[in-house]
């Protein structure tokens, strides 16, 4: 396999630029620590050009027959699927995602694109009154927002593109995407495939750029909606800028999700999932991962043994090597942040390290690698139990009954996801009502299905991605009344 990083460009519609007013960014490999490509960055000037181009074709795209939009999105889904191996390579180059994980995530992007392609010709309004009943004829019609600004974070860029670009285009909007410069390679391939699929010139622009470019996108008066995936700190700045324009936004801002494990569950399967979802998925760098494992006291010690045995089997290494399950963190700053959290656990006595807790040595010492880590007996109020780790670590806590489990699970400002591991259906329904989260997932159910709404409460954000709710975020309903 060719491991050379591809050239990245700025895409203003179909126009391809090799440089931008934002300068450039040296993309450092999280595997080796070496610079592997220089990335051109857009500044406010390129954002202005992209908006102008989108504005020039906005009405044309809105009036495009839904069947044609559907065909374009289905062709895009076909192309993404056909380039699964390429996207797997891009994920490994972007953020060190193991090949099997990066290639596997392509199916998610394909599913979301196909799902929203199917919505293109199914959007409808309602008849609200007739001349006979109220003396006037009233109905609603769904209309696109116009131009949508999309800002995606670095973990799983292809999935984010599928979750956001698909429904925005299906609803008839033009789209300007600002991907993270940390992970530019998958968005680059996506941009080229979108053009090949037939997305018209100006309808979609993809511009890795500076913070000033992001602010220009958010504040532009012709950009009618911002959808953002990232953290609460940046989200507050975006929301403040949107407030100046009275502009709506969709915020997906991460989580500190709890998974409640009861003795009646399939314990072996639950433990396998617990390690896979917190250490095996993106080395723990995911927003909705169940990073807090709450275990009933009757099985607590046995579960810790099983978790340790499972995590010990996970291969940490080069994402291009066969069998690698855990890759590096995104950059050196992330490593320092996670190790700092581990150091504070030790100094404060807020948890017990069952395994891991250190930087990897040996052949992995030059990369951004951290050992798979299990922290037991964590203080529910401590930093490690309250703040996103975004590293290959799971925090384990003990509970004695449902009330205590719910109290610990809800002891968080976040509210993206919650998980239940139990075969008692009455318990599942009981707890699902009591857990403060945007979604509750039981016995291995997945979070980001295209057909189910996904989104949080609290500082996990607001708005939905997925399902009918996900496309309605990109529409407004106009009321027409005839006397």
Buried (B, 14 or more C-beta within 10 A) or exposed (E): EEEEBBEBBBBBBBBEBEBBBBBBBEBBBBBBBEEBBBBBBBBBBBBBBBBEBBBEBBEEBBEBEBEBBBBBBBBBBBBBBEBBEBBBBBBBBBBBBBBBBBBBBBBBBBBBBBBBBBBBBEBEBEEBBEEEEEEEBBBBBBBBBBBBBBBBBBBBBBBBBBBBBBBBBBBBBBBBBBBBBBBBBBBBBBBBBBBEBBBBBBBBBBBBBBEBBBBBBBBBEEBBBBBBBBBBEBBEEBBEBBEEBEBBBBBBBBBBBBBBBBBEBBBEEBBBBBBBBBBBBBBBBBBBBBBBBBBBEEBBEEBBEBBBEBBEEBEBBBBBEEEBBBBBBBBBEBBEBBBEBBEBBEEEEBBBBBBBBEBBEEEBEEBBBBBBBBBBBBBBEBBBBBBBBBBBBBBBBBBEEBEBBBEBBBBBEBBBBBBBBBEBEEBBEBBBEBBBBBBBBBBBEEBBBBEBBBBBBBBBBBBBBBBEBBBBBBBBEEEEEEE
